[in-house]
Amino acid sequence: ERGEFRHYMLKEIFEQPHALAETLEGRIHNDQILEAAFGANAHHLLDEIYAVQIIACGTSYHAGLVARYWIESLAKLPCSVEVASEFRYRQPLPNPNALVVCISQSGETADTLAALHEAKRLGFGPSLAICNVPESALARAADMVLMTRAGPEIGVASTKAFTTQLLCLLMLTVVLGRRNGTISELEKVIVRAMRSLPDQLQKLLELNQEIKQIAEEFADKHHTLFLGRGVHYPIAMEGALKLKEISYIHAEAYPAGELKHGPLALVDADMPVVAVAPNDTLQEKLKSNLEEVHARGGQLFIFANHRAIMQGSDFVKIIELGEINEYISPIAYTIPLQLLAYHVALIRGTDVDKPRNLAKSVTVE
Ligand code: F6R
């Protein structure tokens, strides 16, 4: 079943162009996202939604964090995101006009499921499950379902489920923004960017060889810092999670603006720093954060649209992704970080598809 691939994880990384095309299939008409994609009842259930509460665990939680940036900046609705195990015991204040969005690959994660029931009990608004398994408990419990259609994910480390979740969340943002009157002409632009995803990701997968070489430089390290800003901060978090769970290298993500408030103390030649540095409004600020790392002898690995972002050297490696539309950029930047984690784990000889102590589906708290 793995075919030409050595691991399911690698196969699933390479399946992403196809998986994303499947996620979009039949859900767009005339450059518009169809509300019917969210189920027959979506039409009235989405009425009177004035806020969004996202609940998830692990990688799915990171997808939710990205969505918060989209939902607040594009759909102009207040959005909170919380890990399910905290939400369910916190006694949160219910908002009957808040759409509860539960994100889960398996649809069987005990905490996420319990959090959904708790949200209902407390009196939150209607619920939407963004899920990869149609018959799962979560898909059955929610009022609306948007299937990610990534196909079965076997590798314990989530890859194609994450990028398809992001695409579903961008679709949700568009639908909410249209209802809220905040999106108008932008919808076309976003939908076209979505359609370009399979081809864009196919090109990014060609970075595989380059990343394989870079991975050598991480293999003997004990710690790695991941930096990002804005919507790419959660992408840095996801990059760190992938690296730690399959290579067992301690990896931590920070919003780059927080560097001076603590983590800069850790930076030295033994602490590689990975930066997610797209060409956006925050790039100049991020660059000055990276200069600080450089000045302290830290080794930088910068994922950027263009090589020109900084002067390359033995201490500054730049991985060029090329021009990418801003709305799909978080999805695109995920790909090279997945490949990095994979190749580092491969060199370290860990069990990539079944990392120690972890299970694919966490059905107990
Ligand atoms: C990380 C990973 C886990 C899951 C988490 C939630 O690669 O796989 O962090 O994302 O256990 O699982 P689901 O999405 O099935 O609820």
Boltz pocket constraint, residues with backbone or C-beta under 6 A from the ligand:
constraints:
  - pocket:
      binder: B
      contacts: [[A, 57], [A, 58], [A, 59], [A, 60], [A, 61], [A, 103], [A, 104], [A, 105], [A, 106], [A, 107], [A, 108], [A, 109], [A, 112], [A, 156], [A, 157], [A, 158], [A, 159], [A, 241], [A, 242], [A, 245], [A, 359], [A, 360], [A, 361], [A, 362]]
      max_distance: 6.0
